[in-house]
Amino acid sequence: MRRSLAGSLGGLLVAVAPVAAQEGGPGILVLENARVWTGDSAVPEARGLVIADGRISRLLQDESTLGFPQDVPVHRINLGGRRVVPGFNDAHTHFFDGGFALLSPDLLTSDTPKEFVRRLKAYADGLPAGRWIDLPAAWDHERWPGHPLPSRQLIDPVTPRNPVWIRRPDGHIGLANSLALEAAGITAATPDPPGGRIDRDPATGEPTGIIRDASELVRSAIPEITEEEYREALDAALAHAAEVGVTSIQDMCYDPGSVGIRLLEEYAREGRLTVRVYCRTWLGDWTEEADAGVRAGSGDAWVRRGSLKAFADGALGSSTAYMFEPYADNPENRGLLDAVMQPPDTFFALAAGADRAGLQLSIHAIGDAAISLVLDQFERVVAENPAWDRRFRIEHAQHMAGKDFARMAEMGVIASVQPFHAIDDGRWAERKIGPERARTTYAFRSFLEAGAPLAFGTDWPVAPLDPMRTVYAAVTRRTLDGAHPEGWVPEEKITVEEALRAYTAGSAYAEFAEVEKGRLVPGQLADLVVLSEDPLEVPAERLEEIVPMTTMVGGRFVLVIEESEAGGPSQPR
Ligand SMILES: [Zn+2]
């Protein structure tokens, strides 16, 4: 089996599919001999789909009922009985960051300085001269025998043309090569900045390249990311999304008028966008959005906006999620509330204004006390402002106070959650929050039972973009360390169908797009995925092995996998 993008295939699908069935294209595309999970409770299953003008025009239950107008070409593709689901809609991504991460080398997992240098060389050799190598989480000398700190002398020979500024995962220590030190004007004569330190050779006093808690010394010399680099990142991210079956994203976080939004709109105009994007901007910029006429869900089928992000607190990993009770491993600490919540009236003023202007609120809240506080402010907004279909969102909604499930449901607040975190953080979360709070943590079943709308996403690149890994996480709750084969807090497991619904119709609702997408029914956009195996049939522990064979966005194939064996997924007649 070979993976490839449709555009690179010399074969049959390329000839017919890009022109047929997509928006404005002539012809009708029939996907037959399929098992379609429509996501629609009225007609949950179909045997095939008819696609015209980029949308689903009909469901097929029985192939004998085919009957098409004579004057347009009809392309029929036999899917060999495979499962088709609506395209996945990731409700929380950082798409450009994800693209940059895809383009970055993996230096961190090098187990010796020699291997680290080898990988750095391979990467640097492929870059244009002068391009900065500026990477977070790029090395960890604790992994190396004897734990020697690296130095500029270690990396100078393999980076003769590119300034280098690469950090340890903790973000506190960075390594610069000589070109970077030169560009930043750091010499033996440079004094240590307050709170930071430039490591120096004890014999000569010259900087070694290691700089501690003073990244601003180097950062000021690094040029802004160029438009060309953004394009490279976007191209990489789009290709990856097609590969894993993601057809829509709800992305963080843009400045109004930023290069990211401009590029997405340009790609959309030129027909090069293969993912639909709901761009979220910062709550603090709400008047700019409102003045520009942006409202919740404004835009076209490709690039939309009108949702605003703010942080209420930090995260569990850094013990900054804001909790009612102290952390189990640190009785002094309850986490940190973001400045915009101190006092909450600051947040309320912004939130009420944005809500009155018809903009949606997507608020990051992870700790139980932060979530409660955001819900309090949402209640004030509801009480003060005229009623409308506002669809408040809490991003992450990770550690819930038991009393707040019902409150979220009552106000219709969307839980925008990332199940992969449950099996990743689940390895150590209980150490930080204790067993009692763990019971209402990543509580997907409880949201559904309370009746709170659920939308699935990943926070890519924090977690993998691959939706089947997220579905696996929500259904099995098996932590990555293998410590919970029956699931961590197994009462909170959900079914495959519930997970698929949260990832398709649930996410579409969260972006005011449920009329356009999220189900495979007549009138909806032809965004879909053909899967290698049926998630409704495979054992749960194998869900993460399922891969897309075909991804389609708006009636256009953006991924087609050729199979070596006969009778693969693509047999146009
Ligand atoms: Zn995020």
Boltz pocket constraint, residues with backbone or C-beta under 6 A from the ligand:
constraints:
  - pocket:
      binder: B
      contacts: [[A, 92], [A, 93], [A, 94], [A, 252], [A, 459]]
      max_distance: 6.0
